[in-house]
Amino acid sequence: MQDKVKGKMKEAAGALTGDEEKKAEGQAQQRKGSAEEESRQKEKTRQAKEDARQAERERDRQERQDKGLLGGVADSLSGRDRRS
């Protein structure tokens, strides 16, 4: 975000003074800031998707465990199969 703000200021200063090089430098700095911001957002999205996949796997594992589908799991107190 700072790069975008600094770039905007450089661009404005270059436009006011007629310094095309400073103006172009400001625009480049803004693009850099935008690219960094986009990269951070993509990483957040990737991490959120991975967290969701992990939560789904854990939920599915817990459901299988609750239903007794992890093999012939017997109730340790009664000796009965929990699937019955």
N, CA, C and O atoms as a GROMACS GRO file, in nm:
protein
  336
    1MET      N    1   0.082  -0.118   0.000
    1MET     CA    2   0.000   0.000   0.000
    1MET      C    3   0.087   0.125   0.000
    1MET      O    4   0.055   0.224  -0.066
    2GLN      N    5   0.198   0.121   0.074
    2GLN     CA    6   0.285   0.238   0.078
    2GLN      C    7   0.341   0.270  -0.059
    2GLN      O    8   0.350   0.387  -0.097
    3ASP      N    9   0.379   0.167  -0.134
    3ASP     CA   10   0.434   0.192  -0.268
    3ASP      C   11   0.332   0.263  -0.356
    3ASP      O   12   0.367   0.352  -0.434
    4LYS      N   13   0.207   0.223  -0.344
    4LYS     CA   14   0.104   0.287  -0.426
    4LYS      C   15   0.089   0.434  -0.390
    4LYS      O   16   0.076   0.519  -0.478
    5VAL      N   17   0.090   0.465  -0.262
    5VAL     CA   18   0.074   0.604  -0.216
    5VAL      C   19   0.196   0.686  -0.257
    5VAL      O   20   0.183   0.797  -0.310
    6LYS      N   21   0.315   0.631  -0.231
    6LYS     CA   22   0.438   0.703  -0.269
    6LYS      C   23   0.443   0.724  -0.420
    6LYS      O   24   0.483   0.830  -0.468
    7GLY      N   25   0.404   0.621  -0.493
    7GLY     CA   26   0.405   0.631  -0.639
    7GLY      C   27   0.309   0.738  -0.688
    7GLY      O   28   0.341   0.813  -0.781
    8LYS      N   29   0.193   0.744  -0.627
    8LYS     CA   30   0.094   0.846  -0.666
    8LYS      C   31   0.150   0.986  -0.640
    8LYS      O   32   0.131   1.077  -0.720
    9MET      N   33   0.219   1.001  -0.526
    9MET     CA   34   0.278   1.132  -0.494
    9MET      C   35   0.388   1.168  -0.594
    9MET      O   36   0.396   1.282  -0.638
   10LYS      N   37   0.471   1.070  -0.630
   10LYS     CA   38   0.576   1.097  -0.728
   10LYS      C   39   0.516   1.132  -0.863
   10LYS      O   40   0.562   1.224  -0.932
   11GLU      N   41   0.413   1.058  -0.900
   11GLU     CA   42   0.348   1.085  -1.029
   11GLU      C   43   0.291   1.227  -1.030
   11GLU      O   44   0.308   1.301  -1.127
   12ALA      N   45   0.224   1.263  -0.922
   12ALA     CA   46   0.165   1.398  -0.914
   12ALA      C   47   0.274   1.505  -0.916
   12ALA      O   48   0.259   1.607  -0.984
   13ALA      N   49   0.383   1.482  -0.842
   13ALA     CA   50   0.492   1.579  -0.841
   13ALA      C   51   0.554   1.592  -0.980
   13ALA      O   52   0.584   1.703  -1.025
   14GLY      N   53   0.571   1.479  -1.047
   14GLY     CA   54   0.627   1.482  -1.182
   14GLY      C   55   0.534   1.554  -1.279
   14GLY      O   56   0.581   1.626  -1.367
   15ALA      N   57   0.405   1.535  -1.263
   15ALA     CA   58   0.308   1.602  -1.351
   15ALA      C   59   0.308   1.752  -1.326
   15ALA      O   60   0.300   1.831  -1.420
   16LEU      N   61   0.318   1.791  -1.199
   16LEU     CA   62   0.318   1.934  -1.166
   16LEU      C   63   0.443   2.005  -1.215
   16LEU      O   64   0.436   2.119  -1.261
   17THR      N   65   0.557   1.938  -1.206
   17THR     CA   66   0.684   2.000  -1.245
   17THR      C   67   0.720   1.975  -1.390
   17THR      O   68   0.815   2.033  -1.442
   18GLY      N   69   0.644   1.888  -1.456
   18GLY     CA   70   0.674   1.855  -1.594
   18GLY      C   71   0.787   1.754  -1.607
   18GLY      O   72   0.843   1.738  -1.716
   19ASP      N   73   0.820   1.687  -1.499
   19ASP     CA   74   0.928   1.587  -1.498
   19ASP      C   75   0.868   1.451  -1.536
   19ASP      O   76   0.815   1.379  -1.452
   20GLU      N   77   0.878   1.419  -1.664
   20GLU     CA   78   0.821   1.295  -1.716
   20GLU      C   79   0.887   1.171  -1.655
   20GLU      O   80   0.822   1.068  -1.635
   21GLU      N   81   1.016   1.182  -1.625
   21GLU     CA   82   1.086   1.068  -1.565
   21GLU      C   83   1.032   1.039  -1.425
   21GLU      O   84   1.009   0.924  -1.389
   22LYS      N   85   1.011   1.145  -1.346
   22LYS     CA   86   0.957   1.129  -1.211
   22LYS      C   87   0.813   1.076  -1.219
   22LYS      O   88   0.773   0.993  -1.138
   23LYS      N   89   0.738   1.125  -1.316
   23LYS     CA   90   0.600   1.079  -1.335
   23LYS      C   91   0.598   0.930  -1.368
   23LYS      O   92   0.518   0.855  -1.312
   24ALA      N   93   0.685   0.886  -1.459
   24ALA     CA   94   0.692   0.746  -1.498
   24ALA      C   95   0.739   0.660  -1.381
   24ALA      O   96   0.692   0.548  -1.363
   25GLU      N   97   0.833   0.712  -1.303
   25GLU     CA   98   0.881   0.640  -1.186
   25GLU      C   99   0.766   0.620  -1.086
   25GLU      O  100   0.753   0.512  -1.026
   26GLY      N  101   0.686   0.721  -1.068
   26GLY     CA  102   0.570   0.710  -0.978
   26GLY      C  103   0.470   0.607  -1.028
   26GLY      O  104   0.416   0.530  -0.949
   27GLN      N  105   0.446   0.605  -1.157
   27GLN     CA  106   0.353   0.506  -1.213
   27GLN      C  107   0.407   0.365  -1.195
   27GLN      O  108   0.331   0.273  -1.163
   28ALA      N  109   0.538   0.346  -1.215
   28ALA     CA  110   0.600   0.215  -1.197
   28ALA      C  111   0.590   0.171  -1.051
   28ALA      O  112   0.565   0.054  -1.023
   29GLN      N  113   0.610   0.265  -0.960
   29GLN     CA  114   0.600   0.232  -0.819
   29GLN      C  115   0.457   0.192  -0.782
   29GLN      O  116   0.437   0.104  -0.699
   30GLN      N  117   0.360   0.256  -0.843
   30GLN     CA  118   0.220   0.220  -0.818
   30GLN      C  119   0.191   0.078  -0.870
   30GLN      O  120   0.122   0.000  -0.804
   31ARG      N  121   0.243   0.047  -0.988
   31ARG     CA  122   0.224  -0.089  -1.041
   31ARG      C  123   0.288  -0.193  -0.951
   31ARG      O  124   0.232  -0.300  -0.929
   32LYS      N  125   0.406  -0.161  -0.900
   32LYS     CA  126   0.475  -0.253  -0.808
   32LYS      C  127   0.389  -0.275  -0.684
   32LYS      O  128   0.372  -0.388  -0.639
   33GLY      N  129   0.336  -0.167  -0.629
   33GLY     CA  130   0.250  -0.178  -0.511
   33GLY      C  131   0.126  -0.260  -0.539
   33GLY      O  132   0.084  -0.340  -0.455
   34SER      N  133   0.067  -0.241  -0.655
   34SER     CA  134  -0.052  -0.318  -0.692
   34SER      C  135  -0.019  -0.466  -0.707
   34SER      O  136  -0.096  -0.552  -0.664
   35ALA      N  137   0.096  -0.496  -0.767
   35ALA     CA  138   0.137  -0.635  -0.786
   35ALA      C  139   0.162  -0.702  -0.651
   35ALA      O  140   0.124  -0.818  -0.632
   36GLU      N  141   0.226  -0.632  -0.560
   36GLU     CA  142   0.252  -0.688  -0.426
   36GLU      C  143   0.120  -0.712  -0.352
   36GLU      O  144   0.103  -0.814  -0.285
   37GLU      N  145   0.030  -0.618  -0.364
   37GLU     CA  146  -0.101  -0.631  -0.300
   37GLU      C  147  -0.177  -0.751  -0.356
   37GLU      O  148  -0.237  -0.828  -0.282
   38GLU      N  149  -0.174  -0.767  -0.487
   38GLU     CA  150  -0.240  -0.880  -0.553
   38GLU      C  151  -0.178  -1.011  -0.508
   38GLU      O  152  -0.248  -1.109  -0.484
   39SER      N  153  -0.045  -1.014  -0.498
   39SER     CA  154   0.026  -1.134  -0.454
   39SER      C  155  -0.015  -1.171  -0.311
   39SER      O  156  -0.039  -1.288  -0.283
   40ARG      N  157  -0.024  -1.073  -0.223
   40ARG     CA  158  -0.067  -1.100  -0.086
   40ARG      C  159  -0.209  -1.154  -0.083
   40ARG      O  160  -0.239  -1.246  -0.007
   41GLN      N  161  -0.295  -1.097  -0.165
   41GLN     CA  162  -0.434  -1.142  -0.168
   41GLN      C  163  -0.444  -1.285  -0.222
   41GLN      O  164  -0.522  -1.365  -0.170
   42LYS      N  165  -0.366  -1.316  -0.324
   42LYS     CA  166  -0.366  -1.453  -0.378
   42LYS      C  167  -0.319  -1.552  -0.273
   42LYS      O  168  -0.373  -1.662  -0.263
   43GLU      N  169  -0.218  -1.514  -0.196
   43GLU     CA  170  -0.168  -1.603  -0.091
   43GLU      C  171  -0.274  -1.623   0.017
   43GLU      O  172  -0.292  -1.735   0.066
   44LYS      N  173  -0.344  -1.517   0.054
   44LYS     CA  174  -0.452  -1.530   0.152
   44LYS      C  175  -0.561  -1.623   0.100
   44LYS      O  176  -0.613  -1.706   0.175
   45THR      N  177  -0.595  -1.609  -0.027
   45THR     CA  178  -0.698  -1.694  -0.088
   45THR      C  179  -0.652  -1.839  -0.091
   45THR      O  180  -0.729  -1.929  -0.059
   46ARG      N  181  -0.526  -1.861  -0.130
   46ARG     CA  182  -0.472  -1.997  -0.134
   46ARG      C  183  -0.475  -2.059   0.005
   46ARG      O  184  -0.513  -2.176   0.021
   47GLN      N  185  -0.436  -1.982   0.106
   47GLN     CA  186  -0.434  -2.033   0.242
   47GLN      C  187  -0.575  -2.063   0.292
   47GLN      O  188  -0.597  -2.163   0.359
   48ALA      N  189  -0.670  -1.977   0.259
   48ALA     CA  190  -0.809  -2.000   0.300
   48ALA      C  191  -0.865  -2.127   0.235
   48ALA      O  192  -0.936  -2.204   0.300
   49LYS      N  193  -0.832  -2.148   0.108
   49LYS     CA  194  -0.877  -2.270   0.040
   49LYS      C  195  -0.816  -2.394   0.104
   49LYS      O  196  -0.884  -2.494   0.124
   50GLU      N  197  -0.687  -2.387   0.138
   50GLU     CA  198  -0.621  -2.500   0.202
   50GLU      C  199  -0.682  -2.526   0.340
   50GLU      O  200  -0.703  -2.642   0.377
   51ASP      N  201  -0.709  -2.421   0.414
   51ASP     CA  202  -0.773  -2.437   0.546
   51ASP      C  203  -0.911  -2.502   0.531
   51ASP      O  204  -0.948  -2.587   0.612
   52ALA      N  205  -0.985  -2.461   0.429
   52ALA     CA  206  -1.118  -2.518   0.406
   52ALA      C  207  -1.108  -2.666   0.369
   52ALA      O  208  -1.186  -2.748   0.417
   53ARG      N  209  -1.010  -2.700   0.284
   53ARG     CA  210  -0.990  -2.841   0.248
   53ARG      C  211  -0.954  -2.924   0.370
   53ARG      O  212  -1.004  -3.035   0.389
   54GLN      N  213  -0.867  -2.869   0.454
   54GLN     CA  214  -0.826  -2.941   0.575
   54GLN      C  215  -0.946  -2.958   0.669
   54GLN      O  216  -0.963  -3.066   0.726
   55ALA      N  217  -1.026  -2.856   0.685
   55ALA     CA  218  -1.144  -2.866   0.771
   55ALA      C  219  -1.242  -2.969   0.716
   55ALA      O  220  -1.303  -3.045   0.792
   56GLU      N  221  -1.257  -2.972   0.585
   56GLU     CA  222  -1.347  -3.071   0.522
   56GLU      C  223  -1.295  -3.213   0.544
   56GLU      O  224  -1.373  -3.303   0.574
   57ARG      N  225  -1.164  -3.233   0.527
   57ARG     CA  226  -1.106  -3.366   0.552
   57ARG      C  227  -1.128  -3.408   0.697
   57ARG      O  228  -1.162  -3.523   0.724
   58GLU      N  229  -1.108  -3.315   0.788
   58GLU     CA  230  -1.126  -3.345   0.930
   58GLU      C  231  -1.272  -3.376   0.960
   58GLU      O  232  -1.302  -3.469   1.036
   59ARG      N  233  -1.364  -3.300   0.901
   59ARG     CA  234  -1.506  -3.326   0.920
   59ARG      C  235  -1.544  -3.464   0.867
   59ARG      O  236  -1.617  -3.538   0.933
   60ASP      N  237  -1.495  -3.497   0.748
   60ASP     CA  238  -1.524  -3.628   0.689
   60ASP      C  239  -1.466  -3.740   0.775
   60ASP      O  240  -1.531  -3.843   0.795
   61ARG      N  241  -1.345  -3.721   0.825
   61ARG     CA  242  -1.284  -3.822   0.911
   61ARG      C  243  -1.367  -3.840   1.038
   61ARG      O  244  -1.389  -3.953   1.081
   62GLN      N  245  -1.411  -3.731   1.095
   62GLN     CA  246  -1.491  -3.739   1.217
   62GLN      C  247  -1.625  -3.808   1.190
   62GLN      O  248  -1.672  -3.886   1.273
   63GLU      N  249  -1.687  -3.778   1.076
   63GLU     CA  250  -1.813  -3.844   1.041
   63GLU      C  251  -1.793  -3.994   1.026
   63GLU      O  252  -1.875  -4.073   1.074
   64ARG      N  253  -1.685  -4.034   0.959
   64ARG     CA  254  -1.657  -4.178   0.944
   64ARG      C  255  -1.636  -4.242   1.080
   64ARG      O  256  -1.683  -4.352   1.106
   65GLN      N  257  -1.564  -4.173   1.165
   65GLN     CA  258  -1.538  -4.225   1.298
   65GLN      C  259  -1.669  -4.236   1.378
   65GLN      O  260  -1.693  -4.336   1.445
   66ASP      N  261  -1.751  -4.134   1.370
   66ASP     CA  262  -1.878  -4.134   1.442
   66ASP      C  263  -1.970  -4.246   1.394
   66ASP      O  264  -2.044  -4.304   1.473
   67LYS      N  265  -1.966  -4.276   1.265
   67LYS     CA  266  -2.050  -4.380   1.210
   67LYS      C  267  -1.988  -4.518   1.226
   67LYS      O  268  -2.050  -4.619   1.192
   68GLY      N  269  -1.867  -4.523   1.276
   68GLY     CA  270  -1.801  -4.650   1.295
   68GLY      C  271  -1.753  -4.713   1.166
   68GLY      O  272  -1.743  -4.835   1.156
   69LEU      N  273  -1.723  -4.631   1.066
   69LEU     CA  274  -1.681  -4.684   0.937
   69LEU      C  275  -1.529  -4.700   0.927
   69LEU      O  276  -1.475  -4.719   0.818
   70LEU      N  277  -1.462  -4.691   1.039
   70LEU     CA  278  -1.316  -4.705   1.036
   70LEU      C  279  -1.275  -4.849   1.063
   70LEU      O  280  -1.168  -4.874   1.120
   71GLY      N  281  -1.356  -4.942   1.023
   71GLY     CA  282  -1.327  -5.083   1.046
   71GLY      C  283  -1.428  -5.140   1.143
   71GLY      O  284  -1.531  -5.077   1.170
   72GLY      N  285  -1.400  -5.256   1.196
   72GLY     CA  286  -1.490  -5.322   1.290
   72GLY      C  287  -1.471  -5.269   1.431
   72GLY      O  288  -1.434  -5.343   1.522
   73VAL      N  289  -1.495  -5.142   1.448
   73VAL     CA  290  -1.478  -5.080   1.580
   73VAL      C  291  -1.592  -5.124   1.670
   73VAL      O  292  -1.709  -5.102   1.638
   74ALA      N  293  -1.558  -5.185   1.781
   74ALA     CA  294  -1.660  -5.232   1.875
   74ALA      C  295  -1.666  -5.138   1.993
   74ALA      O  296  -1.566  -5.075   2.030
   75ASP      N  297  -1.782  -5.128   2.053
   75ASP     CA  298  -1.800  -5.050   2.173
   75ASP      C  299  -1.720  -5.120   2.283
   75ASP      O  300  -1.748  -5.235   2.316
   76SER      N  301  -1.622  -5.054   2.338
   76SER     CA  302  -1.532  -5.118   2.432
   76SER      C  303  -1.601  -5.161   2.561
   76SER      O  304  -1.553  -5.252   2.628
   77LEU      N  305  -1.712  -5.099   2.596
   77LEU     CA  306  -1.781  -5.137   2.719
   77LEU      C  307  -1.871  -5.258   2.700
   77LEU      O  308  -1.873  -5.348   2.784
   78SER      N  309  -1.945  -5.262   2.590
   78SER     CA  310  -2.041  -5.370   2.571
   78SER      C  311  -1.989  -5.480   2.480
   78SER      O  312  -2.043  -5.591   2.479
   79GLY      N  313  -1.885  -5.450   2.403
   79GLY     CA  314  -1.833  -5.548   2.310
   79GLY      C  315  -1.915  -5.556   2.182
   79GLY      O  316  -1.886  -5.637   2.094
   80ARG      N  317  -2.018  -5.471   2.172
   80ARG     CA  318  -2.104  -5.472   2.051
   80ARG      C  319  -2.041  -5.386   1.943
   80ARG      O  320  -1.968  -5.291   1.970
   81ASP      N  321  -2.071  -5.421   1.822
   81ASP     CA  322  -2.030  -5.342   1.707
   81ASP      C  323  -2.114  -5.216   1.706
   81ASP      O  324  -2.236  -5.224   1.714
   82ARG      N  325  -2.052  -5.099   1.697
   82ARG     CA  326  -2.125  -4.972   1.704
   82ARG      C  327  -2.208  -4.946   1.579
   82ARG      O  328  -2.291  -4.855   1.580
   83ARG      N  329  -2.188  -5.021   1.474
   83ARG     CA  330  -2.265  -4.998   1.352
   83ARG      C  331  -2.405  -5.056   1.362
   83ARG      O  332  -2.490  -5.022   1.278
   84SER      N  333  -2.433  -5.139   1.458
   84SER     CA  334  -2.565  -5.202   1.468
   84SER      C  335  -2.667  -5.110   1.526
   84SER      O  336  -2.783  -5.148   1.540
   0.00000   0.00000   0.00000
